[in-house]
Amino acid sequence: MSNSKIPNFMIIGAAKCGTTTLHHLFSQHPQIYLPQAKETHFFDLDYQYEKGKSFYLNTYYSKVNKQHKVIGDATPSYLRFPSKVIPRIKSTIGDDDMKFFVMLRDPVQRAWSHYLHTVRIAEETLDFDEALRLESQRLEENPTKWVGYFNDGLYAQQLKPWLEHYPRESFRIFKLDDLKDNAEETLKICFDFLEVDTRTSSIDFSGKNLRQTMRSPTLMRLIRGKFQGSQLIKNVIPFHIRRRIVDNLVSINARVVSKEETLLGSDLANQLRERYRPSVDELETLLDRDFSQWK
């Protein structure tokens, strides 16, 4: 593996499927480098990409050293925008030795978790059923707005372009349950794929993503820049620094909630499961794997 500062693996998605946990576990390995701020968004956000390759490497990979055998970028939204992201990766990094990790989750659970997250960060004010009803319209108006609660669970549709542009052996695709039920074995598979030391004795497997909600919606709106003068701040403070500040403030404003507070009603869950059935069937064919538990 090269010791250059150019990433040679990516965690590309899907969002709300365990990518934060995977980033947490990978970051503890001395031979793996990942930016401390999990998501660079370099290849999917136009204003980031337009800053150029030097900005990308100097901002996120300046601390890479000789002990790092592999270098990664963990941005789950990449999976959603293959037509934009893939050409940019090829142009910036090339095709050589790039490896990809994809995490998948029961799409109904993923959709609900996605919705709860956007409510928690004060980005969503609609009820879940209303947000689902208006999803297509909202995405048509703004394709980059993170309200694709149903669409983001159409894994086969998102994966197809990636598998058309890169060989199947360049991917390791896991279910969130793999990480929950057998984290150590799953991590060894990942480390072997990356060709780094597969020992996991020094890895802390404690969870990262607790169920949370916000203490103060008003504070959250301020954190998210929903106030007069926020654009000036965005123009002055670089994205990666703003991201770190926002993540810290969100953590301060969060409180852990019980499982009962985050349950999805059975009627809506069953409706979603029926809507997802054709996509799950397609995913089984695409990956030649059994996902019947999601149906």
Secondary structure as the mmCIF struct_conf table of DSSP 4:
data_model
#
loop_
_struct_conf.conf_type_id
_struct_conf.id
_struct_conf.beg_label_comp_id
_struct_conf.beg_label_asym_id
_struct_conf.beg_label_seq_id
_struct_conf.end_label_comp_id
_struct_conf.end_label_asym_id
_struct_conf.end_label_seq_id
BEND BEND1 SER A 4 ILE A 6
STRN STRN1 PHE A 9 GLY A 13
TURN_TY1_P TURN_TY1_P1 ALA A 15 LYS A 16
BEND BEND2 CYS A 17 GLY A 18
HELX_RH_AL_P HELX_RH_AL_P1 THR A 19 SER A 27
TURN_TY1_P TURN_TY1_P2 GLN A 28 GLN A 28
BEND BEND3 HIS A 29 HIS A 29
TURN_TY1_P TURN_TY1_P3 PRO A 30 GLN A 31
STRN STRN2 ILE A 32 TYR A 33
BEND BEND4 GLN A 36 LYS A 38
TURN_TY1_P TURN_TY1_P4 PHE A 42 ASP A 44
HELX_RH_AL_P HELX_RH_AL_P2 ASP A 46 TYR A 49
TURN_TY1_P TURN_TY1_P5 GLU A 50 LYS A 51
HELX_RH_AL_P HELX_RH_AL_P3 LYS A 53 TYR A 60
BEND BEND5 TYR A 61 TYR A 61
TURN_TY1_P TURN_TY1_P6 SER A 62 LYS A 63
TURN_TY1_P TURN_TY1_P7 LYS A 66 GLN A 67
BEND BEND6 LYS A 69 LYS A 69
STRN STRN3 VAL A 70 ALA A 74
HELX_RH_3T_P HELX_RH_3T_P1 PRO A 76 ARG A 80
HELX_RH_AL_P HELX_RH_AL_P4 PRO A 82 THR A 92
TURN_TY1_P TURN_TY1_P8 ILE A 93 ILE A 93
BEND BEND7 ASP A 95 ASP A 95
TURN_TY1_P TURN_TY1_P9 ASP A 96 ASP A 97
STRN STRN4 LYS A 99 LEU A 104
HELX_RH_AL_P HELX_RH_AL_P5 PRO A 107 ARG A 120
TURN_TY1_P TURN_TY1_P10 ILE A 121 ALA A 122
BEND BEND8 LEU A 126 LEU A 126
HELX_RH_AL_P HELX_RH_AL_P6 PHE A 128 ARG A 133
TURN_TY1_P TURN_TY1_P11 LEU A 134 LEU A 134
HELX_RH_AL_P HELX_RH_AL_P7 GLU A 135 GLU A 141
TURN_TY1_P TURN_TY1_P12 PRO A 143 THR A 144
BEND BEND9 LYS A 145 TRP A 146
TURN_TY1_P TURN_TY1_P13 TYR A 149 PHE A 150
HELX_RH_3T_P HELX_RH_3T_P2 ASN A 151 GLY A 153
HELX_RH_AL_P HELX_RH_AL_P8 TYR A 155 HIS A 165
BEND BEND10 TYR A 166 TYR A 166
HELX_RH_3T_P HELX_RH_3T_P3 ARG A 168 SER A 170
STRN STRN5 PHE A 171 LYS A 175
HELX_RH_AL_P HELX_RH_AL_P9 LEU A 176 ASP A 181
HELX_RH_AL_P HELX_RH_AL_P10 ALA A 183 LEU A 194
TURN_TY1_P TURN_TY1_P14 GLU A 195 GLU A 195
BEND BEND11 VAL A 196 VAL A 196
TURN_TY1_P TURN_TY1_P15 SER A 201 SER A 202
STRN STRN6 GLN A 212 MET A 214
BEND BEND12 ARG A 215 ARG A 215
HELX_RH_AL_P HELX_RH_AL_P11 PRO A 217 ILE A 223
TURN_TY1_P TURN_TY1_P16 ARG A 224 GLY A 225
BEND BEND13 PHE A 227 PHE A 227
TURN_TY1_P TURN_TY1_P17 GLN A 228 GLY A 229
HELX_RH_AL_P HELX_RH_AL_P12 SER A 230 VAL A 236
BEND BEND14 ILE A 237 ILE A 237
HELX_RH_AL_P HELX_RH_AL_P13 PHE A 239 ILE A 252
TURN_TY1_P TURN_TY1_P18 ASN A 253 ASN A 253
STRN STRN7 ALA A 254 VAL A 256
HELX_RH_3T_P HELX_RH_3T_P4 LYS A 259 THR A 262
HELX_LH_PP_P HELX_LH_PP_P1 LEU A 263 GLY A 265
HELX_RH_AL_P HELX_RH_AL_P14 SER A 266 LEU A 287
TURN_TY1_P TURN_TY1_P19 ASP A 288 ASP A 288
HELX_RH_3T_P HELX_RH_3T_P5 SER A 292 TRP A 294
#
